[in-house]
Amino acid sequence: RRIDTAGAIGAAIDSAIDTLARWSLLPLALAMPVFGAFLSMAEWLRWFGIPTPDQSLVPPAAAAVAFTTAFTFGWFLHRQTHLLQIIERRWAHHLTISIIITIACLLIVGPSPDFNGRATRFVVWYAGFYALGSWTWTFAIVGIALRFFSVERARMRYVADASYWIYIAHLPVVFLLRQRPAGVPDR
């Protein structure tokens, strides 16, 4: 509110998101920052996707970009909930693209994990496919949930509400459990 007192910046972003959603370009636009973050990483264990902040409470740059992009998009989506109807209508479209992209990613990195993180000739393609695939999968799953699971169910609501605090609280616990006592050698 202090930065955008007249609301012009928010209105411009809302308009851009609305246009991108109507033209089915939203997953591509949201994938761009993640794609750039992947390419900026010197060592990237591609098979495992977005690097998680499991070594410290400070997330790696690629994770920070990916999660900040998702959070910011969610914030703007909350301002325009009518866009959820577009996502709901296009669930099959997003699911089809997601499956094709997942197959392409597996053809590039293989079906089993690669722990060396060395660059391959197709790293640019993989980074682009993975970033786009993560957003098309997100839109497919949200669309499926809106289309087929939007009926209120008390038990499901309880599980959803109960799981949120566990999600928030788990990272410090995992971090503390990973710490070795003094004198214990690293394997």
QUIHUCOR-V409272 format. One record per residue. N is the residue number from 1. RES is the residue in three letters. OMEGA is omega as a letter, one per 30 degrees, with the letter a starting at -180 (999 if undefined). D_FIRST is the distance of its C-alpha to the first C-alpha in whole Angstrom. Layout:
BEGIN
n=N res=RES omega=OMEGA d_first=D_FIRST
n=N res=RES omega=OMEGA d_first=D_FIRST
END
This chain:
BEGIN
n=1 res=ARG omega=l d_first=0
n=2 res=ARG omega=a d_first=4
n=3 res=ILE omega=a d_first=6
n=4 res=ASP omega=a d_first=5
n=5 res=THR omega=a d_first=5
n=6 res=ALA omega=a d_first=8
n=7 res=GLY omega=a d_first=8
n=8 res=ALA omega=a d_first=11
n=9 res=ILE omega=l d_first=10
n=10 res=GLY omega=l d_first=10
n=11 res=ALA omega=l d_first=12
n=12 res=ALA omega=l d_first=15
n=13 res=ILE omega=l d_first=14
n=14 res=ASP omega=a d_first=15
n=15 res=SER omega=l d_first=18
n=16 res=ALA omega=l d_first=19
n=17 res=ILE omega=l d_first=20
n=18 res=ASP omega=l d_first=21
n=19 res=THR omega=l d_first=24
n=20 res=LEU omega=l d_first=25
n=21 res=ALA omega=a d_first=25
n=22 res=ARG omega=l d_first=27
n=23 res=TRP omega=l d_first=29
n=24 res=SER omega=a d_first=30
n=25 res=LEU omega=a d_first=28
n=26 res=LEU omega=l d_first=25
n=27 res=PRO omega=l d_first=27
n=28 res=LEU omega=l d_first=29
n=29 res=ALA omega=a d_first=25
n=30 res=LEU omega=l d_first=24
n=31 res=ALA omega=a d_first=27
n=32 res=MET omega=l d_first=27
n=33 res=PRO omega=l d_first=25
n=34 res=VAL omega=l d_first=27
n=35 res=PHE omega=l d_first=30
n=36 res=GLY omega=l d_first=29
n=37 res=ALA omega=l d_first=29
n=38 res=PHE omega=a d_first=32
n=39 res=LEU omega=a d_first=34
n=40 res=SER omega=a d_first=33
n=41 res=MET omega=l d_first=34
n=42 res=ALA omega=l d_first=38
n=43 res=GLU omega=a d_first=39
n=44 res=TRP omega=l d_first=38
n=45 res=LEU omega=a d_first=40
n=46 res=ARG omega=a d_first=39
n=47 res=TRP omega=a d_first=41
n=48 res=PHE omega=l d_first=38
n=49 res=GLY omega=a d_first=35
n=50 res=ILE omega=a d_first=32
n=51 res=PRO omega=a d_first=33
n=52 res=THR omega=l d_first=32
n=53 res=PRO omega=a d_first=31
n=54 res=ASP omega=l d_first=34
n=55 res=GLN omega=l d_first=36
n=56 res=SER omega=l d_first=33
n=57 res=LEU omega=l d_first=30
n=58 res=VAL omega=a d_first=28
n=59 res=PRO omega=l d_first=28
n=60 res=PRO omega=a d_first=30
n=61 res=ALA omega=a d_first=27
n=62 res=ALA omega=l d_first=28
n=63 res=ALA omega=l d_first=27
n=64 res=ALA omega=l d_first=24
n=65 res=VAL omega=a d_first=23
n=66 res=ALA omega=a d_first=25
n=67 res=PHE omega=l d_first=23
n=68 res=THR omega=l d_first=19
n=69 res=THR omega=l d_first=20
n=70 res=ALA omega=l d_first=21
n=71 res=PHE omega=a d_first=18
n=72 res=THR omega=l d_first=16
n=73 res=PHE omega=l d_first=18
n=74 res=GLY omega=l d_first=18
n=75 res=TRP omega=l d_first=14
n=76 res=PHE omega=l d_first=14
n=77 res=LEU omega=l d_first=18
n=78 res=HIS omega=l d_first=16
n=79 res=ARG omega=a d_first=14
n=80 res=GLN omega=a d_first=18
n=81 res=THR omega=l d_first=20
n=82 res=HIS omega=l d_first=23
n=83 res=LEU omega=l d_first=23
n=84 res=LEU omega=l d_first=25
n=85 res=GLN omega=l d_first=28
n=86 res=ILE omega=l d_first=28
n=87 res=ILE omega=l d_first=28
n=88 res=GLU omega=a d_first=31
n=89 res=ARG omega=a d_first=33
n=90 res=ARG omega=a d_first=33
n=91 res=TRP omega=a d_first=34
n=92 res=ALA omega=l d_first=38
n=93 res=HIS omega=a d_first=37
n=94 res=HIS omega=l d_first=34
n=95 res=LEU omega=l d_first=37
n=96 res=THR omega=l d_first=40
n=97 res=ILE omega=l d_first=38
n=98 res=SER omega=a d_first=37
n=99 res=ILE omega=l d_first=41
n=100 res=ILE omega=l d_first=42
n=101 res=ILE omega=l d_first=39
n=102 res=THR omega=l d_first=40
n=103 res=ILE omega=l d_first=44
n=104 res=ALA omega=l d_first=43
n=105 res=CYS omega=l d_first=41
n=106 res=LEU omega=l d_first=44
n=107 res=LEU omega=a d_first=47
n=108 res=ILE omega=a d_first=45
n=109 res=VAL omega=a d_first=45
n=110 res=GLY omega=a d_first=48
n=111 res=PRO omega=a d_first=48
n=112 res=SER omega=a d_first=48
n=113 res=PRO omega=l d_first=46
n=114 res=ASP omega=a d_first=46
n=115 res=PHE omega=a d_first=46
n=116 res=ASN omega=l d_first=46
n=117 res=GLY omega=l d_first=43
n=118 res=ARG omega=l d_first=45
n=119 res=ALA omega=l d_first=44
n=120 res=THR omega=a d_first=46
n=121 res=ARG omega=a d_first=46
n=122 res=PHE omega=a d_first=44
n=123 res=VAL omega=l d_first=41
n=124 res=VAL omega=l d_first=38
n=125 res=TRP omega=a d_first=39
n=126 res=TYR omega=l d_first=39
n=127 res=ALA omega=l d_first=35
n=128 res=GLY omega=l d_first=34
n=129 res=PHE omega=a d_first=36
n=130 res=TYR omega=a d_first=35
n=131 res=ALA omega=l d_first=31
n=132 res=LEU omega=l d_first=32
n=133 res=GLY omega=l d_first=34
n=134 res=SER omega=l d_first=31
n=135 res=TRP omega=l d_first=29
n=136 res=THR omega=l d_first=32
n=137 res=TRP omega=l d_first=33
n=138 res=THR omega=a d_first=29
n=139 res=PHE omega=l d_first=29
n=140 res=ALA omega=a d_first=33
n=141 res=ILE omega=l d_first=33
n=142 res=VAL omega=l d_first=29
n=143 res=GLY omega=l d_first=31
n=144 res=ILE omega=l d_first=34
n=145 res=ALA omega=l d_first=33
n=146 res=LEU omega=a d_first=31
n=147 res=ARG omega=a d_first=35
n=148 res=PHE omega=a d_first=37
n=149 res=PHE omega=a d_first=35
n=150 res=SER omega=l d_first=33
n=151 res=VAL omega=a d_first=35
n=152 res=GLU omega=l d_first=34
n=153 res=ARG omega=a d_first=37
n=154 res=ALA omega=a d_first=37
n=155 res=ARG omega=l d_first=38
n=156 res=MET omega=l d_first=36
n=157 res=ARG omega=l d_first=33
n=158 res=TYR omega=a d_first=34
n=159 res=VAL omega=l d_first=35
n=160 res=ALA omega=l d_first=31
n=161 res=ASP omega=a d_first=30
n=162 res=ALA omega=a d_first=32
n=163 res=SER omega=a d_first=32
n=164 res=TYR omega=a d_first=28
n=165 res=TRP omega=l d_first=29
n=166 res=ILE omega=l d_first=32
n=167 res=TYR omega=a d_first=30
n=168 res=ILE omega=a d_first=27
n=169 res=ALA omega=a d_first=30
n=170 res=HIS omega=a d_first=32
n=171 res=LEU omega=l d_first=31
n=172 res=PRO omega=l d_first=32
n=173 res=VAL omega=l d_first=35
n=174 res=VAL omega=l d_first=36
n=175 res=PHE omega=a d_first=36
n=176 res=LEU omega=l d_first=38
n=177 res=LEU omega=a d_first=41
n=178 res=ARG omega=a d_first=41
n=179 res=GLN omega=l d_first=42
n=180 res=ARG omega=l d_first=45
n=181 res=PRO omega=l d_first=47
n=182 res=ALA omega=l d_first=49
n=183 res=GLY omega=l d_first=52
n=184 res=VAL omega=a d_first=51
n=185 res=PRO omega=l d_first=52
n=186 res=ASP omega=a d_first=49
n=187 res=ARG omega=999 d_first=51
END
